[in-house]
Amino acid sequence: MIQKYVYGHPFPTDAVVKEIETAKEPLPFFETDNQGSFTYTLAEDDIVYGLGEQIRGINKRGWQYVSWNYDNPNHHEDTRSLYGSHNFIIVCGKVTFGAFFDYPGKMEFDIGYTRRDTMQIKAAKNDLTVYIITGENEKDIVKQFRGIIGRSHIPPLWAFGYGQSRWGYKNEADIREVAAKYKAAGIPLDSIYLDIDYMERYKDFTVDEERFPDLKGLAADMQAEGIHLVPIIDAGVKIEDGYSVYEEGVEKNYFCKNAEGGDFVGAVWPGRVHFPDFLQPEARDWFGKKYAVLTEQGIDGFWNDMNEPAIFYTEDRLADTCAEIEKLTAGNMGIDEYFAFTGMVAGLNGNIGDYDKFYHNVNGQMVKHSEVHNLYGMNMTRSANEALREICPDKRTLFFSRSSYVGAHRYGGIWQGDNKSWWSHILQSMQQLPALNMAGFLFTGSDTGGFGCDTTEDLMLRWLQYSLFTPLFRNHSADGTREQELYRFSNADAAGNMIRIRYSLVPYLYSEFLKAALRDEMMFRPLAFDFADDADAKQVDDQLLLGNELMIAPIYKQNAKGRYVYLPEEMMLVRMRSDEDYETEILPKGHHYIPAELNELVFFIRNQKAIPFAKAAKNTAETDWNTVRLLGYSGCSYEMYADNGTSPNPEDSLTVSVIEK
């Protein structure tokens, strides 16, 4: 059952697409002060799931989280905000219920941080809608919630292949070299990503004609090899006379405004920029149709970035900071002055005060950006999705974004933001997956190998062994870091084998993705969602159930030769060194130490289940579905979902078949 409670005058976020009548009875479970604060008393054994893209464990107890979309690649355990805001939780314990706090501004979730026995949720203003969901269990609550927020984005089949990305592919020759070297190494590849280097001086919807003189020809040559080019689009529009996107936006009043009514100026990659006002339907339509500049050149996939929106600085804050630094450096800088100096410089990027300085035009009313901040990336994604449905009506386009809010899952996927080549970020990514699935984000994954810092060969291999199970499977790194294309490593053969295993698993992963999307279910779940009466399962936060047949337990520690795993039931251990070299073993319920060499992938098939497994192909287009066989327990069957991989409506070509072992 879903109950809706309205406080004040909520801003329409479009997160919920189903009409629900406002309840007349008082809000259950929580005490509220009618000032935007909601308090719940936690029992000692209560577990709190959710909040989508947040740090720490699957159980969110013990920390304070802030919903405020924020560009923070250097996130440690003390981080409170990341790139997306997903205000949906499930409390499981003395009572089990879900709660969605539909509020687009800053919101705090103190889940046993100030007091161990108290959860306090606080909106910046008492203008929000709260949905309370009760049901048979956690999975039922998720299904009900997903039913009111709309179907998850389903990308084309090729998006489930392996992708290679780097900020630093400077020209066409770099792209061709990557494709050629992957081919020479015999490593399957479906996509190569274009970061900001392809643009003319970081201007959206432009191509640098010196470095990429024939993007259309390049895209065609790559397509002939089964490789799709996926360019980046940023939120900020460069201020430059003669640049048509800038001039049109100014002429039609499509940019966010400052307090005086002029176009707001921030700064990102190109320097001074304006931000499109994506809360205006006309501005969304205008910006989205600009993607045709690239689809006309053969592009059929995009990723949106910097759309929190990230702001490196504003001119007035930069001027004030420089003036203060001049004062500090004029004399003797002691410790206090030194920390003030470094703090002011660091405080320029994403300064929360800058988001109070600009406004959106919403039906003729000026709305301060900070009050609707978390909707910006969602509506940029919406802009592209709605336009691409018109631009490319006969096929699906790959689309994913960095910033998001609940509802953005209808328009595209997300990657889990900029990360680092840290072992802890493997675990963090895995722990985010169930909460993201709860909020509707199915097409997601992390930057494999880490985006910032220098990766290592063992880190890359272990990360591959985790992320080859995630729908978005992309190796992405930052300019200036160690180059991490797989063919560069001494263990390239082992890395290539991991990629081939991924391609053998595509029939299963794609099938389970379609089921989760079409049935409003989760693809990744905590063990406790399926084993509710198992006390040990409730404590596990570094293993996940994948679909109805698999359990994954990645290795995420340096130099580890294996790991401890808890099996909540009898399972089949699968140990793979390649798609053709593997063995299986039946293990009983309980705790086990599982050895795993660096070149070995280990996963588990649940009791009396089996998965479809195909012959590895060089890309998804060449997958031979006739070679699909079942891997798992004898005498089992599997219900496989498949479609043509391109139709805008999967149901138009959906086939459901039963494979027997």
C-alpha positions in Angstrom: 0.0 0.0 0.0 1.2 3.5 -0.9 0.2 6.6 1.1 0.9 10.1 0.0 1.4 13.1 2.5 1.9 16.6 1.3 3.6 19.4 3.3 3.5 23.0 2.3 3.8 23.7 -1.4 6.0 21.1 -3.0 7.8 21.8 -6.2 6.7 19.4 -8.9 9.7 17.1 -9.5 8.1 14.6 -11.9 9.7 11.8 -9.9 6.4 10.1 -9.4 4.3 9.6 -12.6 1.3 7.8 -11.1 -1.5 9.8 -9.6 -2.0 9.0 -5.9 -4.6 10.6 -3.7 -3.3 12.5 -0.6 -4.0 10.6 2.6 -6.3 12.0 5.2 -4.9 10.1 8.2 -1.7 11.2 10.0 1.7 10.3 8.7 2.6 6.8 10.2 6.0 5.8 11.7 7.5 9.3 11.8 7.0 12.2 14.1 7.1 15.5 12.3 7.4 19.1 13.5 5.8 20.4 10.3 9.0 22.3 9.8 10.5 19.9 7.4 11.9 17.5 10.0 10.9 13.8 10.4 12.0 11.6 13.3 11.9 7.8 13.6 13.1 5.8 16.6 15.3 2.9 15.5 15.4 -0.4 17.3 18.8 -2.0 17.9 18.5 -4.5 15.0 16.8 -2.2 12.5 18.5 -2.1 9.1 18.1 1.0 6.8 18.5 0.3 3.1 18.6 2.8 0.2 19.7 6.4 -0.6 21.0 5.3 -4.0 24.4 6.7 -4.8 25.9 7.2 -1.3 29.0 6.0 0.5 29.5 3.4 3.3 27.7 0.0 3.5 24.5 -1.5 2.2 23.0 -0.8 5.7 23.0 3.0 6.0 22.9 3.1 9.8 25.5 5.2 11.6 26.2 8.1 9.3 24.8 11.4 8.1 24.0 11.7 4.4 23.1 14.9 2.5 21.1 14.9 -0.7 22.9 17.6 -2.6 24.3 16.6 -6.0 28.0 17.4 -5.8 31.1 16.9 -7.9 33.5 15.1 -5.5 35.8 12.6 -7.1 38.0 12.4 -4.0 35.4 10.8 -1.8 36.4 9.0 1.3 34.3 7.6 4.2 33.6 11.0 5.5 31.8 12.1 2.3 28.2 13.1 2.8 27.1 13.9 -0.8 27.9 12.4 -4.2 26.7 13.0 -7.7 23.1 11.8 -7.3 20.3 12.3 -4.8 17.9 9.4 -4.3 15.7 10.0 -1.2 14.2 6.5 -1.0 14.8 4.3 2.0 13.5 1.0 3.4 13.5 0.5 7.2 13.6 -3.3 8.0 13.2 -4.5 11.6 10.4 -4.2 14.2 8.3 -2.9 11.3 9.2 -2.9 7.6 8.3 0.0 5.3 9.6 2.2 2.6 9.7 6.0 2.5 10.3 8.4 -0.4 10.9 12.1 0.5 10.3 13.9 -2.7 12.2 17.1 -2.2 14.5 18.6 -4.9 16.6 20.8 -2.6 19.1 20.0 0.2 18.0 17.2 2.5 19.8 15.6 5.4 19.4 12.0 6.5 20.9 11.5 10.0 20.5 7.7 10.4 21.8 7.0 13.9 24.7 9.4 13.5 23.8 11.9 16.2 22.0 9.3 18.3 22.3 5.6 17.6 18.6 5.0 18.2 17.3 7.9 16.2 16.8 8.6 12.5 16.1 12.3 11.7 15.4 13.4 8.2 15.4 17.1 7.5 14.4 19.1 4.4 15.7 22.7 4.0 12.1 23.8 3.7 8.8 22.3 4.7 7.6 22.0 1.1 7.7 18.3 0.1 5.8 15.2 -0.5 6.3 12.0 1.5 5.3 8.6 0.3 5.0 5.7 2.8 5.0 2.2 1.3 4.1 -1.0 3.2 4.1 -4.5 1.8 4.9 -8.2 2.2 8.7 -7.7 2.3 11.4 -5.5 0.9 11.1 -6.7 -2.6 7.4 -6.1 -2.6 8.0 -2.5 -1.3 10.6 -1.9 -4.1 8.2 -3.2 -6.7 5.4 -0.9 -5.5 7.7 2.1 -5.5 9.1 1.4 -8.9 5.5 1.1 -10.2 4.8 4.7 -9.3 8.1 6.2 -10.7 8.0 4.6 -14.1 9.9 2.1 -16.2 13.7 2.1 -16.1 15.7 3.1 -19.2 16.5 0.2 -21.5 19.6 0.8 -23.6 20.5 -1.0 -26.8 22.1 -4.5 -26.6 25.5 -3.2 -27.7 25.6 -1.1 -24.5 26.1 -4.3 -22.6 29.5 -4.9 -24.3 32.8 -3.7 -23.0 33.7 0.0 -23.5 37.1 1.7 -23.4 37.3 5.4 -22.4 39.9 7.9 -21.4 40.0 11.7 -21.0 43.1 12.1 -23.1 42.2 10.6 -26.5 43.4 13.7 -28.3 42.6 12.9 -31.9 41.3 10.5 -34.5 44.6 8.6 -34.6 44.3 7.8 -30.8 40.9 6.3 -31.4 42.0 4.2 -34.3 45.0 3.0 -32.3 42.9 1.9 -29.4 40.5 0.0 -31.7 43.4 -1.6 -33.6 45.3 -2.7 -30.5 42.3 -4.2 -28.9 41.7 -6.1 -32.1 45.3 -7.3 -32.2 45.1 -8.5 -28.6 41.9 -10.4 -29.4 40.0 -8.6 -26.7 36.3 -8.0 -27.4 35.2 -4.3 -27.6 31.8 -2.6 -28.3 32.5 1.1 -27.7 35.1 3.8 -27.4 34.3 6.9 -25.6 35.1 10.5 -26.6 35.8 12.8 -23.7 36.1 16.6 -23.9 39.1 16.4 -26.2 36.9 15.9 -29.3 35.2 19.3 -28.9 36.4 22.6 -30.4 37.6 24.3 -27.2 35.2 22.4 -25.0 32.1 23.8 -26.8 29.0 21.5 -26.8 27.9 20.1 -30.1 31.1 21.0 -31.9 33.9 18.9 -33.3 37.5 20.0 -33.5 38.2 19.8 -37.2 42.0 19.6 -36.8 42.0 16.7 -34.4 38.9 15.0 -35.7 38.6 16.1 -39.4 36.1 13.4 -40.3 34.1 12.3 -37.4 31.4 10.8 -39.6 34.0 8.7 -41.5 35.6 7.6 -38.2 32.2 6.6 -36.8 31.5 4.6 -40.0 34.9 2.8 -39.9 34.4 2.0 -36.2 30.8 0.7 -36.9 32.3 -1.6 -39.5 34.4 -3.1 -36.7 31.4 -3.4 -34.4 32.5 -0.4 -32.3 30.3 2.5 -31.4 31.6 6.0 -30.6 30.1 7.6 -27.5 30.8 11.3 -27.1 30.4 13.4 -23.9 28.1 16.4 -23.6 28.6 18.9 -20.7 26.1 21.2 -19.1 27.9 24.5 -19.4 27.6 26.4 -22.7 30.7 28.5 -23.5 30.3 32.3 -23.8 31.7 33.1 -27.2 30.5 35.4 -29.9 29.8 33.5 -33.1 29.1 30.2 -31.3 25.5 29.4 -32.4 24.5 27.5 -29.3 25.5 30.4 -27.0 23.9 33.0 -29.3 20.6 31.1 -29.7 20.4 30.5 -25.9 20.9 34.2 -25.1 18.4 35.3 -27.8 15.7 33.0 -26.6 16.2 33.4 -22.9 17.1 29.7 -22.4 19.8 30.2 -19.8 19.5 30.4 -16.0 19.4 34.0 -14.7 21.1 35.9 -12.0 19.3 38.0 -9.4 19.4 41.1 -11.7 17.7 39.1 -14.6 20.9 38.7 -16.7 22.3 35.4 -17.8 24.2 33.8 -14.9 27.9 33.2 -15.4 29.8 30.3 -14.0 33.0 28.6 -15.1 33.8 25.0 -16.0 36.0 23.5 -18.8 35.7 26.3 -21.4 36.0 29.0 -18.7 33.0 31.3 -18.6 29.7 29.6 -19.4 26.0 29.9 -19.1 23.8 27.0 -17.9 20.7 26.0 -19.9 17.5 26.3 -17.9 16.4 22.7 -18.2 13.4 23.4 -16.0 11.9 25.2 -19.0 10.3 22.8 -21.4 11.2 25.0 -24.4 14.9 25.1 -23.3 14.9 21.3 -22.8 13.5 20.9 -26.3 16.0 23.3 -27.8 19.1 21.8 -26.2 18.0 18.2 -26.8 17.6 18.7 -30.5 21.2 19.8 -30.7 22.2 16.2 -30.3 21.2 15.8 -33.9 24.5 17.5 -34.8 26.2 14.3 -33.7 23.6 11.6 -34.6 23.9 12.9 -38.2 27.5 11.8 -38.1 26.7 8.3 -37.1 26.7 8.6 -33.3 24.2 6.5 -31.4 25.3 6.8 -27.8 26.0 9.7 -25.4 27.0 10.5 -21.8 26.2 13.7 -20.0 28.7 15.1 -17.6 29.3 18.1 -15.2 25.5 18.4 -14.8 25.1 18.7 -11.0 25.9 21.4 -12.3 29.6 21.5 -11.4 30.9 25.1 -11.0 34.7 25.6 -10.8 34.2 29.2 -9.7 32.0 32.3 -10.2 33.7 35.5 -11.1 32.7 37.5 -8.0 33.8 34.7 -5.7 37.1 34.4 -7.6 37.7 38.1 -7.3 37.0 38.1 -3.6 39.2 35.1 -3.1 42.1 36.6 -5.0 41.8 39.8 -2.9 41.8 37.9 0.3 44.8 35.8 -0.8 46.7 39.0 -1.7 46.2 40.2 1.9 47.3 36.9 3.3 50.4 36.6 1.2 51.4 40.2 1.8 52.6 39.4 5.3 54.0 36.4 7.2 51.7 33.4 6.6 51.5 31.4 9.8 49.5 28.2 10.3 46.2 30.0 10.5 46.8 32.1 7.4 48.1 29.1 5.5 45.0 27.0 6.2 42.8 30.0 5.3 44.7 30.3 2.0 44.4 26.7 1.0 40.8 26.6 2.2 39.8 29.5 0.1 41.3 28.1 -3.1 39.7 24.7 -2.5 36.4 26.3 -1.6 36.0 27.8 -5.1 34.9 24.5 -6.7 31.2 23.7 -6.1 30.8 26.4 -3.4 27.3 25.9 -2.1 26.8 29.6 -1.9 27.1 29.9 -5.6 23.9 27.9 -6.1 21.9 30.7 -4.4 23.0 33.1 -7.1 21.0 31.9 -10.0 17.4 31.2 -10.9 15.1 29.2 -13.1 12.1 30.4 -15.0 9.3 28.1 -14.0 6.0 29.1 -15.7 7.0 32.7 -15.4 8.1 32.5 -11.8 11.8 32.8 -10.8 12.8 29.9 -8.6 16.2 30.0 -6.8 18.4 27.2 -8.1 19.4 25.9 -4.6 15.7 25.1 -4.0 15.6 22.7 -7.0 19.3 21.9 -7.3 19.0 18.1 -7.5 16.7 18.2 -10.5 19.2 19.8 -12.9 21.0 16.7 -14.1 17.8 14.8 -14.3 16.3 17.4 -16.6 19.4 17.6 -18.8 19.0 13.8 -19.2 15.3 14.3 -19.9 16.2 16.9 -22.5 18.3 14.5 -24.5 16.1 11.5 -24.1 12.9 13.2 -25.3 14.7 14.8 -28.3 16.5 11.6 -29.3 13.1 9.8 -29.4 12.3 12.2 -32.2 15.7 12.3 -33.8 16.1 8.5 -33.8 12.6 7.2 -33.6 13.4 3.7 -34.9 16.1 2.7 -32.5 17.3 3.0 -28.9 20.2 5.3 -28.1 22.6 4.6 -25.3 22.4 7.4 -22.8 23.7 7.9 -19.3 24.5 10.7 -17.0 26.6 11.7 -14.0 24.0 13.6 -12.0 20.6 12.4 -11.2 17.4 12.4 -9.1 14.7 9.8 -8.8 12.8 9.9 -12.1 16.0 10.3 -14.2 16.1 6.5 -14.5 13.3 6.8 -17.1 15.5 8.8 -19.4 18.9 7.2 -19.1 21.3 5.3 -16.9 24.0 6.7 -14.7 27.6 5.9 -14.0 28.6 6.1 -10.4 30.5 9.3 -10.8 34.2 10.0 -10.9 36.2 7.7 -8.7 39.7 6.8 -7.9 42.0 3.8 -8.5 41.5 2.7 -4.9 40.6 -0.7 -3.7 37.9 0.8 -1.5 36.1 2.1 -4.5 35.4 -1.4 -5.8 33.6 -2.2 -2.6 31.8 1.2 -2.6 30.5 0.7 -6.1 29.2 -2.8 -5.2 27.4 -1.5 -2.1 25.7 1.2 -4.1 24.1 -1.2 -6.7 21.1 -2.4 -4.6 20.1 1.1 -3.5 20.4 2.4 -7.1 18.2 -0.5 -8.3 15.7 0.3 -5.6 15.4 3.8 -7.0 15.0 2.6 -10.6 18.6 2.9 -11.9 19.4 -0.4 -13.5 21.8 0.6 -16.2 24.8 1.6 -14.0 28.3 0.8 -13.2 31.6 2.3 -12.0 34.7 3.5 -13.9 36.5 0.2 -14.0 40.1 0.5 -12.9 39.4 3.9 -11.4 39.2 7.3 -13.0 41.7 9.3 -11.0 45.1 8.2 -9.7 47.3 5.4 -11.2 45.8 2.0 -11.4 47.8 -1.3 -10.9 47.6 -4.5 -12.8 46.1 -6.4 -9.9 43.6 -3.7 -9.1 42.5 -3.7 -12.7 42.0 -7.4 -12.9 40.1 -7.6 -9.6 37.9 -4.6 -10.7 37.2 -6.4 -14.0 36.2 -9.4 -12.1 33.6 -7.3 -10.3 32.4 -5.0 -13.0 32.0 -7.6 -15.7 28.7 -8.3 -13.9 27.4 -4.7 -14.0 25.3 -3.6 -17.0 27.5 -0.6 -17.7 31.0 -2.0 -18.2 33.4 0.8 -19.0 37.2 1.2 -18.4 37.6 5.0 -17.8 40.6 7.0 -16.7 41.7 10.6 -16.4 44.3 12.5 -18.4 47.6 12.5 -16.7 47.1 9.1 -15.0 48.6 5.8 -16.0 47.2 4.6 -19.3 45.0 1.6 -18.5 43.8 0.1 -21.8 44.0 -3.7 -21.1 46.5 -4.5 -23.9 49.1 -2.3 -22.1 49.5 -4.7 -19.1 51.8 -7.7 -18.8 48.7 -9.7 -17.8 46.7 -8.7 -20.8 45.8 -12.3 -21.6 44.1 -12.7 -18.2 42.3 -9.4 -18.6 41.2 -10.4 -22.1 39.8 -13.6 -20.6 37.7 -11.7 -18.2 36.3 -9.7 -21.0 35.5 -12.9 -23.0 33.7 -14.2 -19.9 31.6 -11.1 -19.8 30.6 -11.7 -23.4 29.7 -15.3 -22.6 27.5 -14.0 -19.8 25.7 -11.3 -21.9 22.7 -13.6 -22.6 22.1 -13.9 -18.8 22.9 -10.3 -17.9 20.7 -8.9 -20.7 17.9 -11.3 -19.8 18.0 -10.4 -16.1 18.2 -6.7 -17.0 15.1 -6.9 -19.2 13.2 -8.8 -16.5 14.1 -6.2 -13.9 13.1 -3.3 -16.1 9.8 -4.8 -17.4 8.7 -6.2 -14.1 9.8 -3.3 -11.9 12.3 -5.4 -10.0 15.9 -5.2 -8.8 18.7 -6.8 -10.7 21.1 -6.6 -7.7 19.9 -7.4 -4.1 21.4 -7.7 -0.6 21.3 -11.3 0.6 18.8 -10.4 3.3 16.2 -9.5 0.6 15.9 -13.2 -0.3 17.0 -14.8 3.0 15.0 -12.6 5.5 15.2 -15.1 8.4 19.0 -15.7 8.1 20.8 -13.6 10.7 24.2 -14.1 9.0 22.8 -13.0 5.6 21.7 -9.7 7.2 25.3 -8.9 8.2 26.8 -9.5 4.7 27.5 -6.2 2.8 30.2 -7.4 0.3 28.2 -10.0 -1.6 25.2 -9.5 -3.8 22.5 -11.6 -5.5 22.4 -11.0 -9.2 19.1 -11.8 -10.8 17.5 -15.0 -9.5 20.4 -17.4 -10.2 23.7 -15.8 -9.2 25.6 -14.6 -6.2 28.7 -12.5 -6.6 31.5 -12.0 -4.0 34.3 -9.9 -5.6 37.8 -9.6 -4.2 38.5 -6.0 -3.3 41.7 -6.2 -1.3 45.3 -5.8 -2.5 47.4 -9.0 -2.8 44.4 -11.1 -1.7 44.6 -14.7 -2.8 41.0 -15.4 -2.0 38.3 -14.3 0.5 35.7 -15.5 3.0 32.2 -16.0 1.6 28.9 -16.7 3.3 26.5 -19.0 1.5 22.9 -18.7 2.8 22.1 -22.0 1.0 23.9 -24.7 -0.9 25.4 -23.2 -4.0 27.6 -24.2 -7.0 31.0 -22.5 -7.0 32.1 -21.6 -10.5 35.9 -20.9 -11.0 36.7 -19.5 -14.4 40.0 -18.7 -16.0 38.4 -18.1 -19.4 35.1 -18.7 -21.1 36.3 -22.2 -22.0 38.5 -23.0 -19.0 36.4 -23.5 -15.8 35.3 -25.9 -13.2 32.5 -26.2 -10.7 32.0 -27.5 -7.2 29.0 -27.8 -4.9 29.4 -26.2 -1.5 27.1 -26.5 1.5 25.4 -23.6 3.3 27.8 -21.8 5.6 31.0 -19.8 5.8 33.8 -20.7 3.4 37.3 -19.4 2.5 37.4 -19.4 -1.3 40.9 -19.3 -2.9 41.1 -17.3 -6.1 44.2 -16.6 -8.0 44.6 -13.2 -9.8 43.6 -14.8 -13.1 40.5 -16.5 -11.7 37.0 -15.3 -11.6 34.8 -16.9 -8.9 31.0 -16.6 -8.6 28.2 -18.8 -7.4 25.1 -20.3 -8.9 22.2 -20.7 -6.5 20.8 -24.0 -5.5 19.0 -25.9 -8.3 19.4 -23.1 -10.7 21.3 -22.6 -14.0 22.3 -19.7 -16.2 22.5 -19.2 -20.0 26.1 -19.1 -21.2 27.2 -18.4 -24.8 30.4 -18.7 -26.8 32.3 -15.4 -26.5 32.2 -13.1 -29.5 34.3 -10.1 -30.5 31.3 -7.8 -29.9 27.7 -8.1 -29.0 26.5 -7.9 -32.6 28.3 -11.2 -33.3 27.0 -13.1 -30.3 25.7 -16.4 -31.6 22.6 -17.0 -29.5 22.4 -20.5 -31.0 25.4 -21.5 -28.9 23.7 -20.6 -25.6 23.8 -23.5 -23.2 23.0 -23.8 -19.5 25.7 -23.6 -16.8 24.6 -24.8 -13.4 22.7 -27.6 -11.7 21.5 -30.5 -13.8 17.8 -30.9 -14.5 17.2 -27.2 -14.3 15.7 -24.7 -16.7 16.0 -21.0 -17.3 13.4 -18.5 -18.6 15.3 -16.3 -21.0 14.2 -12.8 -22.1 15.6 -11.5 -25.4 14.7 -8.9 -28.0 16.3 -7.5 -31.1 18.4 -5.1 -29.0 17.4 -2.0 -30.9 13.6 -1.5 -30.9 12.5 1.6 -28.9 9.8 -0.6 -27.3 11.4 -4.0 -26.2 7.9 -5.6 -26.2 7.7 -5.2 -30.0 10.4 -7.9 -30.4 10.5 -9.6 -27.0 10.8 -13.3 -26.9 10.5 -15.5 -23.8 11.9 -18.9 -24.1 12.7 -21.7 -21.6 16.1 -23.4 -21.9 16.5 -26.8 -20.2 19.7 -28.4 -19.0 
